[in-house]
Amino acid sequence: MSFLLYTVFLDLLAAQLAGKEGINEQLKAKDQLVWVGAMNNIRNRAEEIVRQELIYGADAV
């Protein structure tokens, strides 16, 4: 998997997780600190999922 594909997949997965959890621009406007914490958490989970898939394949997730 190329670096560009990795970053595209990571961004897409993070956006999907954020949408699913209700982390949006309204929360960002209301409480930036909570939004940043939530987005960092989502980004870390997305990176873990993508790396897991790279190492063990799609069946591992």
C-alpha positions in Angstrom: 0.0 0.0 0.0 1.5 3.3 -1.0 1.8 6.2 1.4 -0.8 8.2 -0.5 -3.3 5.4 -0.4 -2.5 4.9 3.3 -3.3 8.6 4.1 -6.4 8.6 2.0 -7.7 5.5 3.7 -6.8 6.9 7.1 -8.6 10.2 6.4 -11.7 8.5 5.1 -11.8 6.1 8.1 -11.3 9.0 10.6 -14.1 11.0 8.9 -16.5 8.0 9.0 -15.7 7.4 12.7 -16.2 11.1 13.6 -19.5 11.2 11.8 -20.7 8.0 13.5 -19.8 9.4 16.9 -21.3 12.9 16.3 -18.0 14.7 16.3 -18.7 17.7 14.1 -18.2 21.4 13.5 -21.0 22.2 16.0 -19.0 20.6 18.7 -15.8 22.3 17.5 -17.5 25.7 17.8 -19.0 24.9 21.2 -16.0 23.3 22.9 -12.7 23.1 21.0 -10.9 21.2 23.7 -13.4 18.4 23.7 -13.4 18.3 19.9 -9.6 18.1 19.7 -9.5 15.3 22.3 -12.2 13.4 20.5 -10.5 13.8 17.1 -7.1 12.8 18.5 -8.8 9.6 19.9 -10.5 8.9 16.5 -7.3 9.5 14.6 -5.3 7.1 16.8 -8.0 4.4 16.5 -8.1 4.9 12.7 -4.3 4.6 12.5 -4.4 1.4 14.5 -7.0 -0.1 12.3 -5.1 0.8 9.1 -1.8 -0.6 10.4 -3.5 -3.8 11.6 -4.9 -4.2 8.1 -1.5 -3.6 6.6 0.2 -6.2 8.8 -2.4 -8.9 9.1 -4.7 -8.2 6.2 -8.4 -7.3 6.0 -9.5 -10.5 7.9 -7.8 -9.3 11.1 -10.0 -6.3 11.7 
